[in-house]
Amino acid sequence: MNEWAGEASQGWLVARVWAVGALVLALRYAVIAGGAFFVWYRVRRDRIFERKIQRRLPAGSDYAREVAYSFVSFGVFSAVGASIFATPLREYTQTYQDIAEYGWAYFGLSLVLMILIHDVYFYWTHRAMHHPRLFRAFHAVHHRSTNPSPWAAFAFHPLEAVVEASVIFAFVFLFPVHPLAVVSWLLFMTSYNVYGHLGWEVYGAGADRRGPLRWLNTSVSHNMHHQYARANYGLYFTWWDKLCGTVHPRYHEAYEEVARRTSPPSAEPGAPRSAAV
């Protein structure tokens, strides 16, 4: 009886952690993606439409699909988190609760490590999901957004969501990590992912070629990936694409064209959505 009660209690703990986690992820998405959408697609759209990477808007059905799949993804992400932090698996991880145990300097270092590891993980799993034998099952849903909006940042098929969320296992088993560092990484990842799907470029002309920004992935880069479904596989940085020769051959040309664009738009805001490139 006590054993049954213990199992039931453990099950309720996992369910509560999953529910709270999914809610927090959804709220984070609503604030960051929703805020970006409100500013760029509502407040500023008509004034800067000529600077939009693809000078057309997604259809309302695209937004609805992106949001729906994103909420499914949050359930998957939260399930992964609950399995790590609310089950006996936690005892085998290197998670810790007291920041003073390793100090704030290590806390910052662990955040940097998570970003770097995630960038490697994302590049290679992303390329793998573009393999013809895997693409339809894992990644085709995300590529239905050929002209992505901020809402597309987490619009994954559940199988892809499992792949994307599983990077957290690498973090907690490879090195000591505080739950707050994981939350900080999630905020950074969400913000940069929303920028990648924004549909507008925020960096200035030449940023893709000089200074430290040349190593950062851009909204133009990821937008081209959605347009052509090949090349530009990176998430935060461009070094894996450069090292592996997967930068789109027209990337720098396209970036400069968007960054320097001042001519009147070829299609007015709200114009009918053209066929996907």
For each residue, the residues with C-beta under 8 A, 3 or more apart:
1: 4 5
2: 5 6
3: 6 7
4: 1 7 8
5: 1 2 8 9
6: 2 3 9 10
7: 3 4 10 11
8: 4 5 11 12
9: 5 6 12 13
10: 6 7 13 14 87
11: 7 8 14 15
12: 8 9 15 16
13: 9 10 16 17 86
14: 10 11 17 18 82 83 86 87
15: 11 12 18 19
16: 12 13 19 20 86
17: 13 14 20 21 78 81 82 85 86
18: 14 15 21 22 75 78 79 81 82 86
19: 15 16 22 23 78
20: 16 17 23 24
21: 17 18 24 25 77 78 81 82
22: 18 19 25 26 74 75 77 78
23: 19 20 26 27
24: 20 21 27 28
25: 21 22 28 29 74 77 78 186
26: 22 23 29 30 71 74
27: 23 24 30 31
28: 24 25 31 32 186 187 190
29: 25 26 32 33 34 70 74 153 154 190
30: 26 27 33 34
31: 27 28 34 35
32: 28 29 35 36 150 187 190 191 194
33: 29 30 36 37 70 150 151 153 190 194
34: 29 30 31 37 38 150
35: 31 32 38 39
36: 32 33 39 40 150 194 195 198
37: 33 34 40 41 42 149 150 151
38: 34 35 41 42 43
39: 35 36 42 43 44
40: 36 37 43 44 45 48 150 198 199 200
41: 37 38 45 57 149 150 199
42: 37 38 39 45
43: 38 39 40
44: 39 40 47 48
45: 40 41 42 48 49 269
46: 49 269
47: 44
48: 40 44 45 51 52 200
49: 45 46 52 55 265 268 269
50: 55 261 262 263 264 265
51: 48 200 201 258 261
52: 48 49 55 56 199 200 265
53: 199 200 201 219 220 223 258
54: 147 199 223 227 277
55: 49 50 52 265 266 267
56: 52 147 267 271 273 274
57: 41 147 269 270 271 273
58: 62 63 145 147 148 149 273
59: 62 63 273
60: 63 64
61: 64 65
62: 58 59 65 66 144 145 147 149
63: 58 59 60 66 67 149 151
64: 60 61 67 68
65: 61 62 68 69 144 145 155
66: 62 63 69 70 145 148 149 151 152 155
67: 63 64 70 71 151 155
68: 64 65 71 72
69: 65 66 72 73 141 154 155 156 157
70: 29 33 66 67 73 74 151 152 153 154 155 156
71: 26 67 68 74 75
72: 68 69 75 76 156 158 161
73: 69 70 76 77 154 155 156 158 161 164
74: 22 25 26 29 70 71 77 78 154
75: 18 22 71 72 78 79
76: 72 73 79 80 156 158 161 162 165
77: 21 22 25 73 74 80 81 161 164 165
78: 17 18 19 21 22 25 74 75 81 82
79: 18 75 76 82 83 165
80: 76 77 83 84 162 165 166 168 169
81: 17 18 21 77 78 84 85 165 168 182
82: 14 17 18 21 78 79 85 86 87
83: 14 79 80 86 87 89
84: 80 81 87 89 90 93 95 168 169 172
85: 17 81 82 90 95 179
86: 13 14 16 17 18 82 83 90
87: 10 14 82 83 84 90
88: 91
89: 83 84 92 93
90: 84 85 86 87 93 95
91: 88
92: 89 173
93: 84 89 90 172 173
94: 172 173 174 175 176 177
95: 84 85 90 172 176 177 178 179
96: 101 102 176 177 178
97: 178 179
98: 101
99: 102 103 104 107 178 180
100: 103
101: 96 98 176
102: 96 99 106 107 110 176 178
103: 99 100 106 107
104: 99 107 108
105: 108 109
106: 102 103 109 110 176
107: 99 102 103 104 110 111 178 180 181
108: 104 105 111 112
109: 105 106 112 113
110: 102 106 107 113 114 175 176 177 178 181
111: 107 108 114 115 181 184 185 188
112: 108 109 115 116
113: 109 110 116 117 171 175
114: 110 111 117 118 171 177 181 182 185
115: 111 112 118 119 185 188 189 236
116: 112 113 119 120
117: 113 114 120 121 167 170 171 174
118: 114 115 121 122 167 185 189 235 236
119: 115 116 122 123 234 235 236 237 240
120: 116 117 123 124 240
121: 117 118 124 125 167 170
122: 118 119 125 126 164 167 234 235
123: 119 120 126 127 233 234 235 240 241
124: 120 121 127 128 240
125: 121 122 128 129 163 164
126: 122 123 129 130 139 233 235
127: 123 124 130 131 233 246
128: 124 125 131 134
129: 125 126 134 135 138 139 160 163
130: 126 127 134 135 139 229 230 233
131: 127 128 134 135
132: 135
133:
134: 128 129 130 131 137 138 139
135: 129 130 131 132 138 139 140
136: 139 140
137: 134 140 157 159
138: 129 134 135 157 159 160 163
139: 126 129 130 134 135 136 142 143 157 160
140: 135 136 137 143 144 157
141: 69 144 155 156 157 160
142: 139 145 152 155 156 157 160
143: 139 140 146 226 229
144: 62 65 140 141 155
145: 58 62 65 66 142 148 149 152 155 197 226
146: 143 226 227 276 277
147: 54 56 57 58 62 199 223 226 227 273 276
148: 58 66 145 152 197 199 222 223 226
149: 37 41 58 62 63 66 145 152 197 198 199
150: 32 33 34 36 37 40 41 153 194 197 198 199
151: 33 37 63 66 67 70 155 197
152: 66 70 142 145 148 149 155 197 226
153: 29 33 70 150 190 193 194 196 197
154: 29 69 70 73 74 161 193
155: 65 66 67 69 70 73 141 142 144 145 151 152
156: 69 70 72 73 76 141 142 160 161 164
157: 69 137 138 139 140 141 142 160 161
158: 72 73 76 161 162
159: 137 138 162 163
160: 129 138 139 141 142 156 157 163 164
161: 72 73 76 77 154 156 157 158 164 165
162: 76 80 158 159 165 166
163: 125 129 138 159 160 166
164: 73 77 122 125 156 160 161 167
165: 76 77 79 80 81 161 162 168
166: 80 162 163 169 170
167: 117 118 121 122 164 170 171
168: 80 81 84 165 171 172 182
169: 80 84 166 172 173
170: 117 121 166 167 173 174
171: 113 114 117 167 168 174 175 177 182 185
172: 84 93 94 95 168 169 177
173: 92 93 94 169 170
174: 94 117 170 171
175: 94 110 113 171
176: 94 95 96 101 102 106 110
177: 94 95 96 110 114 171 172 181 182
178: 95 96 97 99 102 107 110 181 182
179: 85 95 97 182 183
180: 99 107 183 184
181: 107 110 111 114 177 178 184 185
182: 81 114 168 171 177 178 179 185 186
183: 179 180 186 187
184: 111 180 181 187 188
185: 111 114 115 118 171 181 182 188 189
186: 25 28 182 183 189 190
187: 28 32 183 184 190 191
188: 111 115 184 185 191 192
189: 115 118 185 186 192 193
190: 28 29 32 33 153 186 187 193 194
191: 32 187 188 194 195
192: 188 189 195 196 217 235 236
193: 153 154 189 190 196 197 235
194: 32 33 36 150 153 190 191 197 198
195: 36 191 192 198 202 219
196: 153 192 193 217 218 219 221 222 223 235
197: 145 148 149 150 151 152 153 193 194 219 222 223 226
198: 36 40 149 150 194 195 202 219
199: 40 41 52 53 54 147 148 149 150 219 223
200: 40 48 51 52 53 219
201: 51 53 218 219 220 255 258 259
202: 195 198 219
203: 207 208 213 216 218 259
204: 207 259
205: 256 259 260
206: 209 210 256 259
207: 203 204 210 211 213 214 216 218 259
208: 203 213 214 218 220 221 251 252 255 256
209: 206 214 252
210: 206 207 213 214
211: 207 214
212: 215 216
213: 203 207 208 210 216
214: 207 208 209 210 211 238
215: 212 237 238 239
216: 203 207 212 213 236 237 238
217: 192 196 221 222 232 234 235 236 237 238
218: 196 201 203 207 208 221 222 255
219: 53 195 196 197 198 199 200 201 202 222 223
220: 53 201 208 223 224 251 254 255 258 259
221: 196 208 217 218 224 225 232 234 238 241 248 251 255
222: 148 196 197 217 218 219 225 226 232
223: 53 54 147 148 196 197 199 219 220 226 227
224: 220 221 227 228 231 232 248 250 251 254
225: 221 222 228 229 230 231 232 233 248
226: 143 145 146 147 148 152 197 222 223 229
227: 54 146 147 223 224 276 277
228: 224 225 231 248 277
229: 130 143 225 226
230: 130 225 248
231: 224 225 228 241 246 247 248 249 251
232: 217 221 222 224 225 241 246 247 248 251
233: 123 126 127 130 225 240 241 246
234: 119 122 123 217 221 237 238 239 240 241
235: 118 119 122 123 126 192 193 196 217
236: 115 118 119 192 216 217
237: 119 215 216 217 234 240
238: 214 215 216 217 221 234 241 242 247
239: 215 234 242 243
240: 119 120 123 124 233 234 237 243 244 246
241: 123 221 231 232 233 234 238 244 245 246 247
242: 238 239 245 247
243: 239 240
244: 240 241
245: 241 242
246: 127 231 232 233 240 241
247: 231 232 238 241 242 251
248: 221 224 225 228 230 231 232 251 254
249: 231
250: 224 253 254
251: 208 220 221 224 231 232 247 248 254 255
252: 208 209 255 256
253: 250 256 257
254: 220 224 248 250 251 257 258
255: 201 208 218 220 221 251 252 258 259
256: 205 206 208 252 253 259 260
257: 253 254 260 261
258: 51 53 201 220 254 255 261
259: 201 203 204 205 206 207 220 255 256
260: 205 256 257
261: 50 51 257 258
262: 50
263: 50
264: 50
265: 49 50 52 55 268 269
266: 55
267: 55 56 271 274
268: 49 265 271
269: 45 46 49 57 265
270: 57
271: 56 57 267 268
272:
273: 56 57 58 59 147
274: 56 267
275:
276: 146 147 227
277: 54 146 227 228
